[in-house]
Amino acid sequence: MKKTYQPNNKLLKTLLRENLYFAIGLIILTPILYYFREGKQFVWDFPFVKIMAVILIIYNLPNFIIYWDYYKENKTTKIKFDTESNRIGITKNGVQKQYEISEIKSSIYHLGVYYKNRIDDAKRWKMINSDLAYWDLEFNNGDRYYISNLLVDFLHDAPIVQNTKYRFRMFQYINKSDSKEAVELKQTQEKNRTKKFVDKFQSKSESELNYILNNKSKYQKEAVKAVEIIIKNKNVG
């Protein structure tokens, strides 16, 4: 697969569309809620319109800051993937460089906390800035790039680069001094599923637990791991 990514306005269009939905929702719901509460027709006036405008600005403030942050970082960036020859070409500020995919030292996706639902299924609500994200890509020679989804639109899909790790953040501005450890999505998913089985199996009798151990092929590996943890804890206790 060969594909080229460069700055585009798709993300901006998405943000504007979501703002339009939000504004239409306010316009439609405000008179309805006012009527049911006060029992009379709502009248639009200039002070109320100003209040709504201020609410809309505050609602979008994280987007304005992050979007501008992404634009400053990626306005002169272009990235080319060639998975057939396992090469990545990156142009930044007019300087073009070529890398082998095997030269990648670290690949980390910084996503909104909403996407942590993939790990723990915590039913987080999607916020207007949830789809803002960036890719921290570092090569063995020390070259490092911060590639936002102002530039690319694959950050929420399966990563192109194997062994990509994840960070989940409330406010996804580009943090070049971020030292917190990223997580491997698969390992974290397995860990959380195991924990759920531990909680579920705590009330099982010793014979029931042994039955699961003796019939491992019938159960998920996280369930078997949970039984082993429970038995170990009981023996320690």
C-alpha positions as CSV (number, residue, x, y, z in Angstrom):
1,M,0.0,0.0,0.0
2,K,1.3,3.5,-0.9
3,K,-0.4,6.5,0.6
4,T,0.5,10.1,1.1
5,Y,-0.8,12.3,4.0
6,Q,-0.6,16.1,4.2
7,P,-2.5,18.8,6.0
8,N,-6.2,18.9,5.1
9,N,-9.4,20.5,6.4
10,K,-11.4,17.3,7.1
11,L,-10.9,17.6,10.8
12,L,-12.0,21.2,10.8
13,K,-15.1,20.3,8.8
14,T,-15.9,17.6,11.4
15,L,-15.6,20.2,14.3
16,L,-17.7,22.7,12.5
17,R,-20.4,20.1,11.8
18,E,-20.5,19.1,15.5
19,N,-20.8,22.8,16.4
20,L,-23.7,23.2,14.1
21,Y,-25.4,20.2,15.7
22,F,-24.8,21.7,19.1
23,A,-26.1,25.1,18.1
24,I,-29.2,23.7,16.4
25,G,-29.8,21.6,19.6
26,L,-29.7,24.7,21.7
27,I,-32.1,26.6,19.4
28,I,-34.6,23.8,19.4
29,L,-34.4,22.6,23.0
30,T,-34.3,26.0,24.7
31,P,-37.8,27.2,23.8
32,I,-39.2,23.7,24.5
33,L,-37.6,23.4,28.0
34,Y,-38.6,27.0,28.8
35,Y,-42.2,26.4,27.8
36,F,-42.5,23.3,30.0
37,R,-40.8,25.1,32.9
38,E,-42.5,28.5,32.7
39,G,-45.7,27.7,30.8
40,K,-45.2,30.4,28.3
41,Q,-43.6,31.0,24.9
42,F,-39.8,31.7,24.9
43,V,-38.7,35.1,23.4
44,W,-35.3,35.4,21.9
45,D,-33.5,38.6,22.8
46,F,-30.0,39.9,22.3
47,P,-28.7,39.3,25.9
48,F,-29.7,35.6,25.7
49,V,-28.0,35.3,22.2
50,K,-24.8,36.7,23.7
51,I,-25.0,34.2,26.5
52,M,-25.4,31.4,24.0
53,A,-22.4,32.7,22.0
54,V,-20.3,32.7,25.1
55,I,-21.3,29.1,26.0
56,L,-20.4,28.1,22.4
57,I,-17.0,29.7,22.7
58,I,-16.3,28.0,26.0
59,Y,-17.5,24.7,24.6
60,N,-15.0,25.0,21.8
61,L,-12.0,26.5,23.7
62,P,-10.2,23.1,24.0
63,N,-10.7,22.5,20.2
64,F,-9.4,26.0,19.3
65,I,-6.2,25.4,21.4
66,I,-5.5,21.9,20.3
67,Y,-6.3,22.6,16.6
68,W,-4.0,25.5,16.5
69,D,-1.3,23.4,18.3
70,Y,-1.7,20.7,15.6
71,Y,-1.6,23.3,12.8
72,K,1.6,24.9,14.0
73,E,3.3,21.4,14.3
74,N,2.1,19.9,11.0
75,K,1.5,22.8,8.6
76,T,4.7,22.0,6.6
77,T,4.6,18.2,7.2
78,K,3.9,15.5,4.6
79,I,4.2,11.8,5.2
80,K,4.4,8.9,2.7
81,F,3.8,5.3,3.5
82,D,5.0,2.5,1.3
83,T,4.2,-0.8,3.1
84,E,5.3,-2.8,0.0
85,S,8.9,-1.6,0.4
86,N,8.5,-1.0,4.2
87,R,9.5,2.6,3.9
88,I,8.3,5.9,5.4
89,G,9.1,9.3,3.8
90,I,8.6,12.4,5.9
91,T,8.9,16.0,4.7
92,K,9.0,18.8,7.3
93,N,9.9,22.4,6.7
94,G,11.1,21.5,3.3
95,V,13.5,18.8,4.5
96,Q,12.7,15.3,3.2
97,K,13.9,12.1,4.9
98,Q,13.5,8.4,4.2
99,Y,13.3,5.7,6.8
100,E,12.8,2.0,7.0
101,I,9.9,0.9,9.1
102,S,12.3,-1.3,11.0
103,E,14.1,1.9,12.1
104,I,11.2,3.0,14.2
105,K,12.2,3.1,17.9
106,S,8.9,4.1,19.4
107,S,5.3,4.5,18.1
108,I,2.7,6.0,20.5
109,Y,-0.8,7.1,19.7
110,H,-2.1,9.8,22.0
111,L,-5.9,9.5,22.0
112,G,-8.8,11.1,24.0
113,V,-9.8,9.3,27.2
114,Y,-13.1,8.3,25.5
115,Y,-11.2,5.7,23.5
116,K,-10.0,4.1,26.7
117,N,-13.4,2.4,26.6
118,R,-11.7,-0.1,24.3
119,I,-9.8,-1.3,27.3
120,D,-12.1,-1.1,30.3
121,D,-15.5,-0.5,28.7
122,A,-16.2,2.2,31.3
123,K,-19.0,3.8,29.1
124,R,-17.3,7.2,28.9
125,W,-19.2,9.9,27.0
126,K,-17.7,11.2,23.8
127,M,-16.7,14.9,24.0
128,I,-16.3,17.3,21.2
129,N,-12.5,17.1,21.4
130,S,-12.4,13.3,21.7
131,D,-11.4,12.7,18.1
132,L,-8.4,15.1,18.3
133,A,-5.3,12.9,18.5
134,Y,-1.7,12.7,17.5
135,W,1.1,10.2,16.8
136,D,4.5,10.4,18.6
137,L,6.9,8.7,16.2
138,E,10.6,8.3,17.0
139,F,13.3,6.6,15.0
140,N,16.5,4.9,16.1
141,N,18.7,7.9,15.0
142,G,16.8,10.2,17.4
143,D,14.5,11.9,14.8
144,R,11.1,12.4,16.3
145,Y,7.8,13.6,14.7
146,Y,4.4,14.5,16.1
147,I,1.8,13.7,13.5
148,S,-1.7,14.9,14.3
149,N,-4.9,13.8,12.7
150,L,-4.9,17.2,11.1
151,L,-2.5,15.4,8.8
152,V,-3.7,11.8,8.9
153,D,-7.0,10.1,9.5
154,F,-6.1,6.6,10.7
155,L,-5.4,7.2,14.4
156,H,-8.5,5.4,15.6
157,D,-8.0,2.4,13.4
158,A,-5.6,-0.5,13.7
159,P,-2.1,1.1,13.7
160,I,0.1,0.8,10.6
161,V,3.2,0.3,12.7
162,Q,3.3,-2.9,14.8
163,N,3.9,-2.6,18.6
164,T,2.3,0.8,18.7
165,K,1.4,1.8,22.3
166,Y,-1.3,4.1,23.5
167,R,-1.7,7.1,25.9
168,F,-5.2,8.3,26.8
169,R,-5.6,12.0,27.7
170,M,-8.3,14.5,28.5
171,F,-6.6,17.3,26.7
172,Q,-4.6,16.1,23.7
173,Y,-2.3,19.0,23.0
174,I,1.2,17.9,21.8
175,N,3.3,17.3,24.9
176,K,7.0,16.8,23.8
177,S,8.2,16.3,27.3
178,D,5.6,13.6,28.2
179,S,7.5,11.0,30.2
180,K,4.5,8.8,31.3
181,E,4.6,5.2,30.2
182,A,2.3,4.3,27.3
183,V,0.4,1.0,27.3
184,E,0.0,-1.9,24.9
185,L,-3.6,-2.1,24.1
186,K,-3.8,-5.9,23.8
187,Q,-2.0,-6.6,27.1
188,T,-4.1,-4.0,29.0
189,Q,-7.3,-5.4,27.6
190,E,-6.3,-8.9,28.7
191,K,-5.4,-7.6,32.2
192,N,-8.7,-5.9,32.6
193,R,-10.7,-8.9,31.4
194,T,-8.7,-11.1,33.9
195,K,-9.7,-8.7,36.7
196,K,-13.4,-8.9,35.7
197,F,-13.2,-12.7,35.9
198,V,-11.4,-12.5,39.3
199,D,-14.3,-10.4,40.7
200,K,-16.8,-12.8,39.1
201,F,-15.2,-16.0,40.4
202,Q,-14.5,-14.9,44.0
203,S,-17.7,-16.6,45.2
204,K,-17.0,-19.9,43.5
205,S,-16.2,-23.0,45.6
206,E,-12.8,-24.7,45.5
207,S,-14.3,-27.6,43.5
208,E,-15.8,-25.2,40.9
209,L,-12.4,-23.4,40.6
210,N,-10.6,-26.7,40.1
211,Y,-13.1,-27.8,37.5
212,I,-12.2,-24.7,35.4
213,L,-8.5,-25.5,35.8
214,N,-9.1,-29.1,34.7
215,N,-11.0,-28.0,31.7
216,K,-9.0,-25.1,30.4
217,S,-9.9,-25.6,26.8
218,K,-13.5,-24.8,27.6
219,Y,-12.8,-21.3,29.0
220,Q,-11.1,-18.1,27.9
221,K,-7.5,-17.8,28.9
222,E,-8.3,-14.7,31.0
223,A,-10.8,-16.8,33.0
224,V,-8.2,-19.6,33.6
225,K,-5.7,-16.9,34.7
226,A,-8.3,-15.4,37.1
227,V,-8.8,-18.9,38.7
228,E,-5.1,-19.3,39.2
229,I,-4.9,-15.9,40.8
230,I,-7.8,-16.6,43.2
231,I,-6.3,-20.0,44.2
232,K,-2.9,-18.5,44.7
233,N,-4.3,-15.7,47.0
234,K,-6.3,-18.3,49.0
235,N,-3.1,-20.4,49.5
236,V,-1.2,-17.3,50.6
237,G,-3.9,-16.3,53.0
